[in-house]
Amino acid sequence: MALKHQDQTRRPETRRTADRASRFIARVDAHLPTLADDGERRAFLDRQLDGWEHRYACFIATEGASEFTASRADPPQAADFLLTITSLAARRIALGRDAKADDHG
């Protein structure tokens, strides 16, 4: 209950950002166990990180114009990217280094 109460006290735009990133990360978390082993999980997370970092760079360079906006009232924000990237990175770090030479970590 305390977590729900904390969420309710945040500003609405902060809640939407957290919800957007949380929904995506929940899908990632559901997908990770379906992969055969930690090597595949690391590769998947590496690809996700590369893609999100690229999208974030484009988002910043175009001042947000590079991203599709489903609702003008709730456009993507930099925080969406940062929460997603840090969540993906945390999962990638938790898997540790690959037995082979790993360039991410």
N, C-alpha and C positions, 0 to 999 in steps of 0.2 A: 504494500500500500504506500509506503513512503516514497518509492520510486515514482508511482503514478502521481502522487501529490507534488513532488518536485517538478515533474513534467508540466503539470497544470499551472505552476507559478512562473514558468518561462514565458517570454514574449511569444506571441503567435508565430512570427516569422522564424524564431529559433526552433520552435516545436516542429514546424513544417520541414525545415532543413534536416533536423535530427531524424524525423520520420522517414524522409526520402532516402537518406543514407542507410538508415536501419533496415528499411524494407529490402534494399538491394543486398546488403550484407547478409540478411536472413536467407535470401535465395542462394548466395554464395555458400553459406554455412550448410544449407541443405544439399548442395551439389558436391561439396568436397568429399563426403563419405562414399559417394558413388564412384569415385575414381579408384583405380586399382591399387595404388600405393602412394607413399609419400613423394616419390619422384614425380609422379604425374600431378600430385597436388602442388608441388613446388612449381612445376612448369606452368600449370594453370594460373596460379597466383602471379607468377612472373609476367605472363601475358596480360593478365588483368591490370597489374601495376603499370606496365608499359603503356597500355591503351589509355588508362585513366590519366596518367601523367601527360601524355600527348594531348588528350582532350582538354586538360586543365591549361596547358600552355596555349592552346588555340583560344580557349575561353578568355584568358587574360589578354592575349594579343588583340582580340577583336572586341574587347570590352563586353563580352557576353553574346555577341551576335552569332557566334559559331554554333550555339546550342539551340535545339528545337525547344520552343516554349509551348507547352500544352495549354497553359492558362496565363494570360497577361497579369493576373492577380498573384500568381505564384511562379515567377520565373526562376530558373536555376541560379544559384548564387555560388560564390567562391567557396563558402563553407561546405556546400554539398560535396564538392570535389575533395576538399581537405579532409573531411570526415571519412569519406570513402577510401581515399588513398591511405590514410593512417590506419584504418581498420584492416584493409588488405595487407598492408605492410606488417601489422602486428601478427596476422595469421601466418604470413610468410616466414617471419622471424621465428615463430613458435615451432615451425617445422625443422628449423636448423639448416645446416649446410648439406648440400648434396655430397654423396660419397665421391663423385667426380669433381673436377675443378668447377666451382660454381662462381660465376661472375657477379652475382647479386649479393653475396654475402657474408 
